[in-house]
């Protein structure tokens, strides 16, 4: 049976306005293989790993080496889904040349098929430089986590007419620079709808309402791995956090009771062979008078 055809940037662009795109983050080979078998269109190796894998409060500590490591793990399962990898903080902001070098590392060493970067009008020349070098670029505007301190926290963007118009300018600048798709994060649904209807490239929303060309969620969020935690834009499609805790509790209980492993989980010697005889208990050494008195008492 022939393998399903690989999803490409051209496929994603052709589906704008025709079929919604299902996008999800992935950070390791096991999860990537499972998500890919579920039919995801895009696996996004996000710098969100700084928060959901490394446990930090922001994405700012993620390095290019971290992204290469996790992207290579995701691509090792040879997914059908398109794989895009984030350029982490300060790996592309210094200059277009720095961005080109960093993006090249993600494609060569991480085996990414595209890169994603945050920013609008100001980053358009960098996007053009990457695209001219043959590197597909996905843009990211709105709530941009790498600018968390400048925004004063993880705050919804584009809530006023002026700021919504700025987002539209950002989207058009990225499209003109050659971006093949655009993430819209943390913006009002009305603004996301306007951007989606204006640009010719697919928009992928997260906290941007239902009218974008696709949606992306962090895999641990959609699986309910964070018990009791669900931001407004997140839906738990399962409660695997509860399932993991329950399974681990059952495991610990059986280990302590001595019921796991049972014979069905145990290997035997080959026929005609026996294990070496265990030595008898070690003979006790001489007992000191103090030890003898303590034992008697």
ChimeraX commands (.cxc) that place a marker at each C-alpha (Angstrom):
marker #1 position 0.00,0.00,0.00 radius 0.5
marker #1 position 1.45,3.37,-1.05 radius 0.5
marker #1 position 2.12,5.93,1.65 radius 0.5
marker #1 position -0.12,8.99,1.75 radius 0.5
marker #1 position 1.28,11.98,-0.08 radius 0.5
marker #1 position 3.24,14.48,1.96 radius 0.5
marker #1 position 1.45,17.74,2.82 radius 0.5
marker #1 position 3.29,20.72,1.32 radius 0.5
marker #1 position 3.08,24.49,1.52 radius 0.5
marker #1 position 1.34,24.47,-1.87 radius 0.5
marker #1 position -1.32,22.09,-0.54 radius 0.5
marker #1 position -1.99,24.40,2.39 radius 0.5
marker #1 position -2.33,27.45,0.16 radius 0.5
marker #1 position -4.70,25.67,-2.23 radius 0.5
marker #1 position -7.04,24.82,0.64 radius 0.5
marker #1 position -7.67,28.45,1.65 radius 0.5
marker #1 position -11.39,29.06,1.64 radius 0.5
marker #1 position -12.10,25.43,0.74 radius 0.5
marker #1 position -11.14,23.22,3.69 radius 0.5
marker #1 position -10.07,24.14,7.20 radius 0.5
marker #1 position -6.53,23.26,8.31 radius 0.5
marker #1 position -5.98,21.21,11.48 radius 0.5
marker #1 position -2.70,22.23,13.11 radius 0.5
marker #1 position -1.23,21.04,16.41 radius 0.5
marker #1 position 2.09,21.37,18.21 radius 0.5
marker #1 position 4.42,18.42,18.70 radius 0.5
marker #1 position 7.74,18.15,20.50 radius 0.5
marker #1 position 8.78,14.48,20.35 radius 0.5
marker #1 position 8.64,11.46,18.05 radius 0.5
marker #1 position 6.02,9.49,19.98 radius 0.5
marker #1 position 3.49,12.31,20.11 radius 0.5
marker #1 position 4.24,13.36,16.53 radius 0.5
marker #1 position 3.55,9.84,15.23 radius 0.5
marker #1 position 0.25,9.65,17.11 radius 0.5
marker #1 position -0.92,13.08,15.97 radius 0.5
marker #1 position 0.14,12.41,12.40 radius 0.5
marker #1 position -1.82,9.14,12.35 radius 0.5
marker #1 position -4.86,11.20,13.42 radius 0.5
marker #1 position -4.62,13.12,10.15 radius 0.5
marker #1 position -3.16,16.47,11.20 radius 0.5
marker #1 position -2.32,18.80,8.32 radius 0.5
marker #1 position 0.54,20.58,10.10 radius 0.5
marker #1 position 2.76,19.64,13.03 radius 0.5
marker #1 position 4.16,22.81,14.58 radius 0.5
marker #1 position 7.34,22.44,16.62 radius 0.5
marker #1 position 6.69,25.51,18.73 radius 0.5
marker #1 position 8.97,27.39,21.07 radius 0.5
marker #1 position 6.02,26.92,23.43 radius 0.5
marker #1 position 8.12,23.92,24.49 radius 0.5
marker #1 position 9.87,26.36,26.81 radius 0.5
marker #1 position 6.67,26.50,28.85 radius 0.5
marker #1 position 4.98,23.13,28.34 radius 0.5
marker #1 position 8.09,20.92,28.21 radius 0.5
marker #1 position 10.77,22.88,30.09 radius 0.5
marker #1 position 8.42,24.44,32.64 radius 0.5
marker #1 position 9.39,28.09,32.22 radius 0.5
marker #1 position 6.99,31.03,32.48 radius 0.5
marker #1 position 7.80,32.32,28.99 radius 0.5
marker #1 position 9.30,31.11,25.71 radius 0.5
marker #1 position 12.29,33.44,25.94 radius 0.5
marker #1 position 14.79,30.91,27.26 radius 0.5
marker #1 position 14.42,28.53,24.32 radius 0.5
marker #1 position 17.56,28.27,22.19 radius 0.5
marker #1 position 18.15,27.34,18.57 radius 0.5
marker #1 position 19.77,24.11,19.77 radius 0.5
marker #1 position 16.59,23.22,21.69 radius 0.5
marker #1 position 14.51,23.77,18.57 radius 0.5
marker #1 position 16.82,21.64,16.44 radius 0.5
marker #1 position 16.66,18.81,18.97 radius 0.5
marker #1 position 12.87,18.76,19.20 radius 0.5
marker #1 position 12.30,19.31,15.49 radius 0.5
marker #1 position 14.59,16.41,14.61 radius 0.5
marker #1 position 12.67,14.21,17.06 radius 0.5
marker #1 position 9.37,15.14,15.40 radius 0.5
marker #1 position 10.63,14.63,11.86 radius 0.5
marker #1 position 12.25,11.30,12.74 radius 0.5
marker #1 position 8.84,9.60,12.47 radius 0.5
marker #1 position 8.59,10.84,8.86 radius 0.5
marker #1 position 5.14,12.37,9.26 radius 0.5
marker #1 position 2.79,12.94,6.36 radius 0.5
marker #1 position 1.89,16.28,7.93 radius 0.5
marker #1 position 3.78,19.41,7.00 radius 0.5
marker #1 position 6.36,20.30,9.70 radius 0.5
marker #1 position 7.06,23.93,10.60 radius 0.5
marker #1 position 9.52,24.92,13.32 radius 0.5
marker #1 position 9.69,28.15,15.31 radius 0.5
marker #1 position 12.70,30.41,15.18 radius 0.5
marker #1 position 13.32,31.12,18.89 radius 0.5
marker #1 position 13.83,34.48,20.55 radius 0.5
marker #1 position 16.94,36.39,19.36 radius 0.5
marker #1 position 17.77,33.88,16.63 radius 0.5
marker #1 position 16.45,36.16,13.86 radius 0.5
marker #1 position 15.83,39.66,15.23 radius 0.5
marker #1 position 19.42,40.93,14.94 radius 0.5
marker #1 position 19.61,40.87,11.13 radius 0.5
marker #1 position 18.29,39.15,8.04 radius 0.5
marker #1 position 21.63,37.38,7.78 radius 0.5
marker #1 position 21.25,35.97,11.30 radius 0.5
marker #1 position 17.73,34.83,10.45 radius 0.5
marker #1 position 18.96,33.15,7.27 radius 0.5
marker #1 position 21.66,31.28,9.17 radius 0.5
marker #1 position 19.28,30.19,11.94 radius 0.5
marker #1 position 16.58,29.09,9.52 radius 0.5
marker #1 position 19.16,27.13,7.55 radius 0.5
marker #1 position 20.15,25.27,10.71 radius 0.5
marker #1 position 16.52,24.31,11.39 radius 0.5
marker #1 position 16.12,22.93,7.87 radius 0.5
marker #1 position 19.51,21.21,7.65 radius 0.5
marker #1 position 19.86,19.81,11.17 radius 0.5
marker #1 position 16.28,19.78,12.43 radius 0.5
marker #1 position 14.87,18.68,9.05 radius 0.5
marker #1 position 12.10,21.27,9.28 radius 0.5
marker #1 position 10.15,22.00,6.11 radius 0.5
marker #1 position 9.43,25.62,7.00 radius 0.5
marker #1 position 10.12,28.13,9.76 radius 0.5
marker #1 position 7.82,30.40,11.72 radius 0.5
marker #1 position 8.74,33.80,13.12 radius 0.5
marker #1 position 6.91,36.46,15.09 radius 0.5
marker #1 position 6.41,40.02,13.91 radius 0.5
marker #1 position 4.75,42.09,11.21 radius 0.5
marker #1 position 5.80,45.03,9.07 radius 0.5
marker #1 position 9.24,45.31,10.67 radius 0.5
marker #1 position 10.02,41.66,9.91 radius 0.5
marker #1 position 8.82,41.73,6.30 radius 0.5
marker #1 position 12.32,42.35,4.83 radius 0.5
marker #1 position 13.63,39.36,6.81 radius 0.5
marker #1 position 10.81,37.18,5.54 radius 0.5
marker #1 position 11.60,38.23,1.97 radius 0.5
marker #1 position 15.28,37.36,2.47 radius 0.5
marker #1 position 14.39,33.88,3.71 radius 0.5
marker #1 position 11.86,33.25,0.96 radius 0.5
marker #1 position 14.34,34.39,-1.70 radius 0.5
marker #1 position 16.75,31.79,-0.29 radius 0.5
marker #1 position 14.15,29.06,-0.78 radius 0.5
marker #1 position 13.03,28.80,2.86 radius 0.5
marker #1 position 9.23,28.74,3.37 radius 0.5
marker #1 position 8.11,31.15,6.09 radius 0.5
marker #1 position 4.96,31.14,8.23 radius 0.5
marker #1 position 4.22,34.48,9.88 radius 0.5
marker #1 position 2.82,35.06,13.37 radius 0.5
marker #1 position 1.06,38.25,14.49 radius 0.5
marker #1 position -1.24,39.38,17.28 radius 0.5
marker #1 position -0.27,38.03,20.68 radius 0.5
marker #1 position 3.38,37.23,20.03 radius 0.5
marker #1 position 4.79,35.39,23.08 radius 0.5
marker #1 position 8.38,36.47,22.39 radius 0.5
marker #1 position 7.24,40.07,23.01 radius 0.5
marker #1 position 5.53,39.23,26.29 radius 0.5
marker #1 position 7.38,41.88,28.29 radius 0.5
marker #1 position 6.73,44.59,25.72 radius 0.5
marker #1 position 3.01,43.71,25.70 radius 0.5
marker #1 position 2.83,43.68,29.49 radius 0.5
marker #1 position 1.93,39.99,29.64 radius 0.5
marker #1 position -0.01,37.55,27.51 radius 0.5
marker #1 position -2.66,40.05,26.49 radius 0.5
marker #1 position -5.21,40.00,23.68 radius 0.5
marker #1 position -4.14,42.33,20.84 radius 0.5
marker #1 position -6.11,44.32,18.24 radius 0.5
marker #1 position -9.07,45.31,20.41 radius 0.5
marker #1 position -9.23,48.88,19.12 radius 0.5
marker #1 position -9.82,50.02,15.55 radius 0.5
marker #1 position -6.33,51.47,15.24 radius 0.5
marker #1 position -4.59,48.36,16.60 radius 0.5
marker #1 position -6.74,46.10,14.40 radius 0.5
marker #1 position -5.69,48.16,11.37 radius 0.5
marker #1 position -2.05,47.72,12.39 radius 0.5
marker #1 position -2.56,43.96,12.45 radius 0.5
marker #1 position -4.06,44.11,8.98 radius 0.5
marker #1 position -1.02,46.06,7.78 radius 0.5
marker #1 position 1.23,43.43,9.36 radius 0.5
marker #1 position -0.64,40.61,7.63 radius 0.5
marker #1 position -0.47,42.27,4.22 radius 0.5
marker #1 position 3.23,43.07,4.62 radius 0.5
marker #1 position 4.02,39.44,5.44 radius 0.5
marker #1 position 1.95,38.21,2.52 radius 0.5
marker #1 position 3.73,40.58,0.14 radius 0.5
marker #1 position 7.08,39.43,1.53 radius 0.5
marker #1 position 6.26,35.86,0.53 radius 0.5
marker #1 position 4.94,34.16,3.68 radius 0.5
marker #1 position 2.88,31.09,2.76 radius 0.5
marker #1 position 0.65,31.16,5.88 radius 0.5
marker #1 position -0.03,33.28,8.92 radius 0.5
marker #1 position -0.76,32.49,12.58 radius 0.5
marker #1 position -3.23,34.87,14.23 radius 0.5
marker #1 position -2.98,34.57,18.00 radius 0.5
marker #1 position -5.03,36.24,20.71 radius 0.5
marker #1 position -7.02,38.74,18.64 radius 0.5
marker #1 position -10.75,39.50,18.41 radius 0.5
marker #1 position -12.73,37.30,16.03 radius 0.5
marker #1 position -13.81,40.33,14.00 radius 0.5
marker #1 position -10.21,41.36,13.35 radius 0.5
marker #1 position -9.23,37.81,12.45 radius 0.5
marker #1 position -12.14,37.57,10.01 radius 0.5
marker #1 position -11.11,40.82,8.31 radius 0.5
marker #1 position -7.49,39.67,7.94 radius 0.5
marker #1 position -8.55,36.25,6.65 radius 0.5
marker #1 position -10.82,37.80,4.03 radius 0.5
marker #1 position -8.14,40.28,2.95 radius 0.5
marker #1 position -5.04,38.14,2.47 radius 0.5
marker #1 position -4.69,35.34,-0.08 radius 0.5
marker #1 position -2.66,33.08,2.20 radius 0.5
marker #1 position -4.14,30.73,4.85 radius 0.5
marker #1 position -4.63,32.09,8.35 radius 0.5
marker #1 position -4.31,29.77,11.32 radius 0.5
marker #1 position -6.00,30.94,14.48 radius 0.5
marker #1 position -5.42,30.36,18.14 radius 0.5
marker #1 position -7.71,32.44,20.28 radius 0.5
marker #1 position -8.79,34.25,17.11 radius 0.5
marker #1 position -12.32,32.96,16.57 radius 0.5
marker #1 position -13.85,30.49,14.10 radius 0.5
marker #1 position -13.40,32.33,10.81 radius 0.5
marker #1 position -9.71,31.72,10.18 radius 0.5
marker #1 position -8.62,29.15,7.58 radius 0.5
marker #1 position -7.46,26.75,10.29 radius 0.5
marker #1 position -6.84,26.30,13.99 radius 0.5
marker #1 position -3.82,25.39,16.09 radius 0.5
marker #1 position -3.65,24.19,19.68 radius 0.5
marker #1 position -0.83,23.02,21.90 radius 0.5
marker #1 position -1.08,19.22,21.95 radius 0.5
marker #1 position -1.09,19.02,25.75 radius 0.5
marker #1 position -3.96,21.51,25.89 radius 0.5
marker #1 position -6.26,19.68,23.50 radius 0.5
marker #1 position -5.48,16.39,25.27 radius 0.5
marker #1 position -6.29,17.82,28.71 radius 0.5
marker #1 position -2.85,17.12,30.14 radius 0.5
marker #1 position -3.11,20.18,32.38 radius 0.5
marker #1 position -5.86,19.17,34.77 radius 0.5
marker #1 position -8.32,21.93,35.53 radius 0.5
marker #1 position -6.42,24.47,33.40 radius 0.5
marker #1 position -8.16,25.69,30.24 radius 0.5
marker #1 position -7.66,29.24,28.93 radius 0.5
marker #1 position -10.68,30.77,27.20 radius 0.5
marker #1 position -9.49,29.75,23.72 radius 0.5
marker #1 position -8.69,26.13,24.68 radius 0.5
marker #1 position -10.96,23.11,24.58 radius 0.5
marker #1 position -9.99,19.79,26.15 radius 0.5
marker #1 position -10.91,17.10,23.62 radius 0.5
marker #1 position -9.89,14.48,26.20 radius 0.5
marker #1 position -8.86,14.43,29.86 radius 0.5
marker #1 position -5.63,12.49,29.53 radius 0.5
marker #1 position -4.13,14.22,32.53 radius 0.5
marker #1 position -6.62,12.38,34.74 radius 0.5
marker #1 position -5.97,9.17,32.79 radius 0.5
marker #1 position -2.20,9.46,33.30 radius 0.5
marker #1 position -2.55,10.03,37.04 radius 0.5
marker #1 position -5.00,7.13,37.35 radius 0.5
marker #1 position -2.73,4.77,35.42 radius 0.5
marker #1 position 0.32,5.77,37.49 radius 0.5
marker #1 position -1.60,5.27,40.73 radius 0.5
marker #1 position -2.70,1.78,39.61 radius 0.5
marker #1 position 0.89,0.92,38.67 radius 0.5
marker #1 position 2.27,2.08,42.02 radius 0.5
marker #1 position -0.42,0.13,43.88 radius 0.5
marker #1 position 0.37,-3.14,42.08 radius 0.5
marker #1 position 4.13,-2.68,42.50 radius 0.5
marker #1 position 3.72,-2.18,46.25 radius 0.5
marker #1 position 1.33,-5.12,46.52 radius 0.5
marker #1 position 3.70,-7.38,44.58 radius 0.5
marker #1 position 1.10,-8.17,41.90 radius 0.5
marker #1 position 3.13,-6.59,39.11 radius 0.5
marker #1 position 4.96,-8.03,37.36 radius 0.5
marker #1 position 3.04,-11.34,37.20 radius 0.5
marker #1 position 4.12,-14.50,35.40 radius 0.5
marker #1 position 2.78,-13.19,32.09 radius 0.5
marker #1 position 5.24,-10.30,32.28 radius 0.5
marker #1 position 8.21,-12.46,33.34 radius 0.5
marker #1 position 10.94,-14.25,31.33 radius 0.5
marker #1 position 12.10,-17.84,32.06 radius 0.5
marker #1 position 15.44,-19.65,31.69 radius 0.5
marker #1 position 15.98,-21.73,28.58 radius 0.5
marker #1 position 14.97,-25.40,28.85 radius 0.5
marker #1 position 17.63,-27.42,30.67 radius 0.5
marker #1 position 19.26,-24.39,32.24 radius 0.5
marker #1 position 19.08,-23.20,35.83 radius 0.5
marker #1 position 20.05,-20.01,37.54 radius 0.5
marker #1 position 23.16,-19.99,39.76 radius 0.5
marker #1 position 22.40,-21.02,43.31 radius 0.5
marker #1 position 22.06,-18.03,45.57 radius 0.5
marker #1 position 24.61,-17.91,48.37 radius 0.5
marker #1 position 23.41,-18.60,51.90 radius 0.5
marker #1 position 23.00,-15.76,54.36 radius 0.5
marker #1 position 26.30,-14.23,55.37 radius 0.5
marker #1 position 27.56,-15.49,58.73 radius 0.5
marker #1 position 27.37,-12.75,61.35 radius 0.5
marker #1 position 30.58,-11.28,62.59 radius 0.5
marker #1 position 31.58,-11.06,66.23 radius 0.5
marker #1 position 29.16,-9.12,68.42 radius 0.5
marker #1 position 30.60,-6.41,70.60 radius 0.5
marker #1 position 29.64,-6.31,74.31 radius 0.5
marker #1 position 27.78,-3.02,73.72 radius 0.5
marker #1 position 25.74,-4.59,70.89 radius 0.5
marker #1 position 24.95,-7.60,73.05 radius 0.5
marker #1 position 23.73,-5.39,75.91 radius 0.5
marker #1 position 21.58,-3.37,73.48 radius 0.5
marker #1 position 20.04,-6.55,72.04 radius 0.5
marker #1 position 19.17,-7.90,75.49 radius 0.5
marker #1 position 17.57,-4.64,76.53 radius 0.5
marker link #1:1,2 radius 0.2
marker link #1:2,3 radius 0.2
marker link #1:3,4 radius 0.2
marker link #1:4,5 radius 0.2
marker link #1:5,6 radius 0.2
marker link #1:6,7 radius 0.2
marker link #1:7,8 radius 0.2
marker link #1:8,9 radius 0.2
marker link #1:9,10 radius 0.2
marker link #1:10,11 radius 0.2
marker link #1:11,12 radius 0.2
marker link #1:12,13 radius 0.2
marker link #1:13,14 radius 0.2
marker link #1:14,15 radius 0.2
marker link #1:15,16 radius 0.2
marker link #1:16,17 radius 0.2
marker link #1:17,18 radius 0.2
marker link #1:18,19 radius 0.2
marker link #1:19,20 radius 0.2
marker link #1:20,21 radius 0.2
marker link #1:21,22 radius 0.2
marker link #1:22,23 radius 0.2
marker link #1:23,24 radius 0.2
marker link #1:24,25 radius 0.2
marker link #1:25,26 radius 0.2
marker link #1:26,27 radius 0.2
marker link #1:27,28 radius 0.2
marker link #1:28,29 radius 0.2
marker link #1:29,30 radius 0.2
marker link #1:30,31 radius 0.2
marker link #1:31,32 radius 0.2
marker link #1:32,33 radius 0.2
marker link #1:33,34 radius 0.2
marker link #1:34,35 radius 0.2
marker link #1:35,36 radius 0.2
marker link #1:36,37 radius 0.2
marker link #1:37,38 radius 0.2
marker link #1:38,39 radius 0.2
marker link #1:39,40 radius 0.2
marker link #1:40,41 radius 0.2
marker link #1:41,42 radius 0.2
marker link #1:42,43 radius 0.2
marker link #1:43,44 radius 0.2
marker link #1:44,45 radius 0.2
marker link #1:45,46 radius 0.2
marker link #1:46,47 radius 0.2
marker link #1:47,48 radius 0.2
marker link #1:48,49 radius 0.2
marker link #1:49,50 radius 0.2
marker link #1:50,51 radius 0.2
marker link #1:51,52 radius 0.2
marker link #1:52,53 radius 0.2
marker link #1:53,54 radius 0.2
marker link #1:54,55 radius 0.2
marker link #1:55,56 radius 0.2
marker link #1:56,57 radius 0.2
marker link #1:57,58 radius 0.2
marker link #1:58,59 radius 0.2
marker link #1:59,60 radius 0.2
marker link #1:60,61 radius 0.2
marker link #1:61,62 radius 0.2
marker link #1:62,63 radius 0.2
marker link #1:63,64 radius 0.2
marker link #1:64,65 radius 0.2
marker link #1:65,66 radius 0.2
marker link #1:66,67 radius 0.2
marker link #1:67,68 radius 0.2
marker link #1:68,69 radius 0.2
marker link #1:69,70 radius 0.2
marker link #1:70,71 radius 0.2
marker link #1:71,72 radius 0.2
marker link #1:72,73 radius 0.2
marker link #1:73,74 radius 0.2
marker link #1:74,75 radius 0.2
marker link #1:75,76 radius 0.2
marker link #1:76,77 radius 0.2
marker link #1:77,78 radius 0.2
marker link #1:78,79 radius 0.2
marker link #1:79,80 radius 0.2
marker link #1:80,81 radius 0.2
marker link #1:81,82 radius 0.2
marker link #1:82,83 radius 0.2
marker link #1:83,84 radius 0.2
marker link #1:84,85 radius 0.2
marker link #1:85,86 radius 0.2
marker link #1:86,87 radius 0.2
marker link #1:87,88 radius 0.2
marker link #1:88,89 radius 0.2
marker link #1:89,90 radius 0.2
marker link #1:90,91 radius 0.2
marker link #1:91,92 radius 0.2
marker link #1:92,93 radius 0.2
marker link #1:93,94 radius 0.2
marker link #1:94,95 radius 0.2
marker link #1:95,96 radius 0.2
marker link #1:96,97 radius 0.2
marker link #1:97,98 radius 0.2
marker link #1:98,99 radius 0.2
marker link #1:99,100 radius 0.2
marker link #1:100,101 radius 0.2
marker link #1:101,102 radius 0.2
marker link #1:102,103 radius 0.2
marker link #1:103,104 radius 0.2
marker link #1:104,105 radius 0.2
marker link #1:105,106 radius 0.2
marker link #1:106,107 radius 0.2
marker link #1:107,108 radius 0.2
marker link #1:108,109 radius 0.2
marker link #1:109,110 radius 0.2
marker link #1:110,111 radius 0.2
marker link #1:111,112 radius 0.2
marker link #1:112,113 radius 0.2
marker link #1:113,114 radius 0.2
marker link #1:114,115 radius 0.2
marker link #1:115,116 radius 0.2
marker link #1:116,117 radius 0.2
marker link #1:117,118 radius 0.2
marker link #1:118,119 radius 0.2
marker link #1:119,120 radius 0.2
marker link #1:120,121 radius 0.2
marker link #1:121,122 radius 0.2
marker link #1:122,123 radius 0.2
marker link #1:123,124 radius 0.2
marker link #1:124,125 radius 0.2
marker link #1:125,126 radius 0.2
marker link #1:126,127 radius 0.2
marker link #1:127,128 radius 0.2
marker link #1:128,129 radius 0.2
marker link #1:129,130 radius 0.2
marker link #1:130,131 radius 0.2
marker link #1:131,132 radius 0.2
marker link #1:132,133 radius 0.2
marker link #1:133,134 radius 0.2
marker link #1:134,135 radius 0.2
marker link #1:135,136 radius 0.2
marker link #1:136,137 radius 0.2
marker link #1:137,138 radius 0.2
marker link #1:138,139 radius 0.2
marker link #1:139,140 radius 0.2
marker link #1:140,141 radius 0.2
marker link #1:141,142 radius 0.2
marker link #1:142,143 radius 0.2
marker link #1:143,144 radius 0.2
marker link #1:144,145 radius 0.2
marker link #1:145,146 radius 0.2
marker link #1:146,147 radius 0.2
marker link #1:147,148 radius 0.2
marker link #1:148,149 radius 0.2
marker link #1:149,150 radius 0.2
marker link #1:150,151 radius 0.2
marker link #1:151,152 radius 0.2
marker link #1:152,153 radius 0.2
marker link #1:153,154 radius 0.2
marker link #1:154,155 radius 0.2
marker link #1:155,156 radius 0.2
marker link #1:156,157 radius 0.2
marker link #1:157,158 radius 0.2
marker link #1:158,159 radius 0.2
marker link #1:159,160 radius 0.2
marker link #1:160,161 radius 0.2
marker link #1:161,162 radius 0.2
marker link #1:162,163 radius 0.2
marker link #1:163,164 radius 0.2
marker link #1:164,165 radius 0.2
marker link #1:165,166 radius 0.2
marker link #1:166,167 radius 0.2
marker link #1:167,168 radius 0.2
marker link #1:168,169 radius 0.2
marker link #1:169,170 radius 0.2
marker link #1:170,171 radius 0.2
marker link #1:171,172 radius 0.2
marker link #1:172,173 radius 0.2
marker link #1:173,174 radius 0.2
marker link #1:174,175 radius 0.2
marker link #1:175,176 radius 0.2
marker link #1:176,177 radius 0.2
marker link #1:177,178 radius 0.2
marker link #1:178,179 radius 0.2
marker link #1:179,180 radius 0.2
marker link #1:180,181 radius 0.2
marker link #1:181,182 radius 0.2
marker link #1:182,183 radius 0.2
marker link #1:183,184 radius 0.2
marker link #1:184,185 radius 0.2
marker link #1:185,186 radius 0.2
marker link #1:186,187 radius 0.2
marker link #1:187,188 radius 0.2
marker link #1:188,189 radius 0.2
marker link #1:189,190 radius 0.2
marker link #1:190,191 radius 0.2
marker link #1:191,192 radius 0.2
marker link #1:192,193 radius 0.2
marker link #1:193,194 radius 0.2
marker link #1:194,195 radius 0.2
marker link #1:195,196 radius 0.2
marker link #1:196,197 radius 0.2
marker link #1:197,198 radius 0.2
marker link #1:198,199 radius 0.2
marker link #1:199,200 radius 0.2
marker link #1:200,201 radius 0.2
marker link #1:201,202 radius 0.2
marker link #1:202,203 radius 0.2
marker link #1:203,204 radius 0.2
marker link #1:204,205 radius 0.2
marker link #1:205,206 radius 0.2
marker link #1:206,207 radius 0.2
marker link #1:207,208 radius 0.2
marker link #1:208,209 radius 0.2
marker link #1:209,210 radius 0.2
marker link #1:210,211 radius 0.2
marker link #1:211,212 radius 0.2
marker link #1:212,213 radius 0.2
marker link #1:213,214 radius 0.2
marker link #1:214,215 radius 0.2
marker link #1:215,216 radius 0.2
marker link #1:216,217 radius 0.2
marker link #1:217,218 radius 0.2
marker link #1:218,219 radius 0.2
marker link #1:219,220 radius 0.2
marker link #1:220,221 radius 0.2
marker link #1:221,222 radius 0.2
marker link #1:222,223 radius 0.2
marker link #1:223,224 radius 0.2
marker link #1:224,225 radius 0.2
marker link #1:225,226 radius 0.2
marker link #1:226,227 radius 0.2
marker link #1:227,228 radius 0.2
marker link #1:228,229 radius 0.2
marker link #1:229,230 radius 0.2
marker link #1:230,231 radius 0.2
marker link #1:231,232 radius 0.2
marker link #1:232,233 radius 0.2
marker link #1:233,234 radius 0.2
marker link #1:234,235 radius 0.2
marker link #1:235,236 radius 0.2
marker link #1:236,237 radius 0.2
marker link #1:237,238 radius 0.2
marker link #1:238,239 radius 0.2
marker link #1:239,240 radius 0.2
marker link #1:240,241 radius 0.2
marker link #1:241,242 radius 0.2
marker link #1:242,243 radius 0.2
marker link #1:243,244 radius 0.2
marker link #1:244,245 radius 0.2
marker link #1:245,246 radius 0.2
marker link #1:246,247 radius 0.2
marker link #1:247,248 radius 0.2
marker link #1:248,249 radius 0.2
marker link #1:249,250 radius 0.2
marker link #1:250,251 radius 0.2
marker link #1:251,252 radius 0.2
marker link #1:252,253 radius 0.2
marker link #1:253,254 radius 0.2
marker link #1:254,255 radius 0.2
marker link #1:255,256 radius 0.2
marker link #1:256,257 radius 0.2
marker link #1:257,258 radius 0.2
marker link #1:258,259 radius 0.2
marker link #1:259,260 radius 0.2
marker link #1:260,261 radius 0.2
marker link #1:261,262 radius 0.2
marker link #1:262,263 radius 0.2
marker link #1:263,264 radius 0.2
marker link #1:264,265 radius 0.2
marker link #1:265,266 radius 0.2
marker link #1:266,267 radius 0.2
marker link #1:267,268 radius 0.2
marker link #1:268,269 radius 0.2
marker link #1:269,270 radius 0.2
marker link #1:270,271 radius 0.2
marker link #1:271,272 radius 0.2
marker link #1:272,273 radius 0.2
marker link #1:273,274 radius 0.2
marker link #1:274,275 radius 0.2
marker link #1:275,276 radius 0.2
marker link #1:276,277 radius 0.2
marker link #1:277,278 radius 0.2
marker link #1:278,279 radius 0.2
marker link #1:279,280 radius 0.2
marker link #1:280,281 radius 0.2
marker link #1:281,282 radius 0.2
marker link #1:282,283 radius 0.2
marker link #1:283,284 radius 0.2
marker link #1:284,285 radius 0.2
marker link #1:285,286 radius 0.2
marker link #1:286,287 radius 0.2
marker link #1:287,288 radius 0.2
marker link #1:288,289 radius 0.2
marker link #1:289,290 radius 0.2
marker link #1:290,291 radius 0.2
marker link #1:291,292 radius 0.2
marker link #1:292,293 radius 0.2
marker link #1:293,294 radius 0.2
marker link #1:294,295 radius 0.2
marker link #1:295,296 radius 0.2
marker link #1:296,297 radius 0.2
view
